[in-house]
Amino acid sequence: EKLLASGINVVTTARLVTGHHYPDEAGSRLHDAAMKGGASLFGTGMNPMYMPMLALAATGMCHSVSHVKITESVDCVLYGAAATWEAYGFGKPLEPDVLRRDLLESEPDYKEVLDVMANNLRVTLDDHQLEVDYAVAKEDRDLGFMKIAAGTVSALDARWSGLVSEKPFVELRTVWTLGGIFGFTDEPEMPVSYCHEIEITGSPNVSLKHSVMPEDLEHIDIGIPTAMPAVNAIAAVCRAPAGIVTPFDLGLIAARGIPK
């Protein structure tokens, strides 16, 4: 708030899209501060917001759209942020109701992404829904940045839906595991495809597969595809009108070409 009110533009990957579903009226406070300072606030990252932007771009070839689904399916062990995974329930006892409540509190931005996707398709959502299944570790595992005991949560399959007439219109699904690439096993098994998949039901139907895997795991930097949607957008955010903006307010964001 202080940065925005003083006129400083802010770009972040810290789970912010519009702020509409943040507690304590945080979204309204951020908007008011941005308007006071004539500054812009932009939240982005790989998923959300880059993948929803890519999905909506893919609908541009459709005459009509009745359903959009984005699935992120990956072993997240290379993202060594223990606090993040603990907030999602990893390493905790299998108490589905408690875990689902905590996930709802940890991810207000997923509802916001669903809203933004629907709004850009000129549809108003009636409600939001979260369904989630969990798996537990079959053995103790030490991942370096955190430990997960046998019998505690080691994987999840979360389905966030934006509903119209009680049916999903837009969906965000995350299938996350921790440690499968090192040979650890879960019960039940939750196979991952190491990619994002976009499925659009419409006229025509569209299916996309998106992967950012490197040639080998030795050279992977999982931070790059999360950070660069923010870094590449800086100039556009500085030109944007005051307030909280989304990728759909900024125009096409592209990387800087460096010919070899």
PyMOL commands that set and color helices and strands:
alter all, ss='L'
color gray80, all
select helices_A, chain A and resi 2-5+23-37+50-61+82-87+96-106+108-120+180-182+217-219+223-231+234-239+247-249
alter helices_A, ss='H'
color red, helices_A
select strands_A, chain A and resi 10-12+40-43+64-75+127-137+141-142+147-148+153-164+167-177+186-187+195-203+206-210+243-245
alter strands_A, ss='S'
color yellow, strands_A
deselect
rebuild
show_as cartoon
